[in-house]
């Protein structure tokens, strides 16, 4: 994004700061990598923040991955009506978060442009003030597991109504 912190709206800067968004992406990729023989596809990085940071979507995510991703999306179609617009608006924050992760050696890309996440432990904060922070990271982990058991990127993008 290359906009200095002093020029950013305070709320936007706090919510979409690259360290926080990067941790969400890293946690999701790490869980995906742990549950599949392949590495996290680069294209998946762009659907994480619009799902996990959108409060209504996050709150309606099931507690476990026993519910199929496609079934859940279909049952919650109202959440995905404008998902392509939401995703497009988050591209700049996702790219900034990925750049941050790369610069701090928290992820790397393999030869297939897949994301390999560091094995760092997610730091949960056990204070009541951080309940939403912990919930977001928990849902990011779940999304990583979920995506590891779904079909290919093209199918998911198509199902979410995201087109090039």
N, C-alpha and C positions, 0 to 999 in steps of 0.2 A: 504494500500500500504506500509506503514511503511518505506518510504524513506524520509530522512530528507530534509527539504526545501533547504538547501545549496547544496544538491546533485542533485536536480531536474533542468531540463532545464527550464530557466526563462519563456519562452513562454508557455510551458506545465503547469508549476506551476501556472501561472496567469490564463490561460483559464480554467483549470480543478481543480481549488482550491476547496476543499470540502465545504467551506461556500457558494460559488456561485452555484456550482452544486447542493448542498443541497437545496438551496432556489428555484431553478428551480423545483426540485422534490416535495418539500413541496407545492409550489403554485399549481402545477398540481394535486397533491393528494387532496388538500383542495377544489379545484373546483369540482373534481370528487365526493368527499364526499358530497358536497353541493347539487349536482344534482341527486343523486341516494340514494336509501334506503340501499345500502350496502357500505362497506368501500373499499378503494383503494387496489386492489390486489397487493401483493408484486411483482409478476412477471411483472406488468406494469412498475414498477420503472426502469426496465432495457431497456425500449424502449424510454423513455423520452429524455435523453441526445442525443442519436443518431439522433433523429428527430429534436429537438429544437436547438441543437448546430451546426448542419450541415447547413451552411448558405444557400445553394441552396434549401434544403428541406424546411427550415423555410420560405424563401422568396416565395416559391410556395404554401404555405399553404393558404387556402382561408381565407377571412376576417371573416366569420361566420361559425357556425356549421350546417348551412342549407344544405351544401354539405355533403353527407354521407362519412364517413371515407373510406370505401371500394371502393367507386366510385373514390374518390380523389387518393387513392393509385394506382388504376388501370389506371387512366388517367396520372399519373406521374410515370409510371413503371420504367423509366430510373433512377429515384432517389433511387429505392429500389432494383436494380440489385445486389448490393453487401451489402445490408443492414445487413445481418446476420454477415458478417465480421466486419462491422462498429460497430454493437452492441457488438460483442464479444470483440473488442478492448476497449470498454468503460466500461466493467464489473467492472474492478478494481476501476475506478473513481466513478461509481455508488455506489459500496459497501463502499468506503471511505466517500462519501457524506452521505449515510444513517447512518453510524457510527457517523459522525459529528452531524447530526440531533438528533440522540438518545442521545448523550452525552450532548447536549445543550437543551434537552427537547422540541424540536420543532416538533417531531413526537413521536408516540408510536405505538406498535403493539398490536392488540387485540388477543384474543384466537384463531382466525382463521388465524393468520399471515397476517392480513390486516393492512394497514397503516392508522392511524388516525392522521391527521395533526393539528397543533395548529391553533388557530383562529387569529393569528397575521395578521395585515394588511401588504400588500406588500408595501414597501417603493419605490415609484417612484422617480427618481431623475430628476428634471426639468432643467437639463443643456444639452446643445447641445452635449457635449462630451459623454453623457450617453444614446444617442438615441438607440444604439444597445442593451444596457443592458435592457432598458425599453421594446424594441421590443421582446427580448427573453422571458422576464417574461410575456408579453401579450400573446405570442404564447403558453407558458406553461399553462396559464389559459385556453386558447382555447382548447388545447389538453386534459386537464382534463375534460372539458365539453363534448368534442367529445367522449372520451373513455367511459363516463358515459352513452352514448346513443347507444353504440355498443354492439355486442354480447360478448360472454365469451372470456377469455384469450386465450384458445386453438385456437379458430377461428382466433383471431387477429395474434397470433404468426404464425399460419399456413399460413395465407394470406401474412404476411411479409416475408415468407420463412425462418423462424427461427425454427430450429429443435434442439432437445436435443442432 
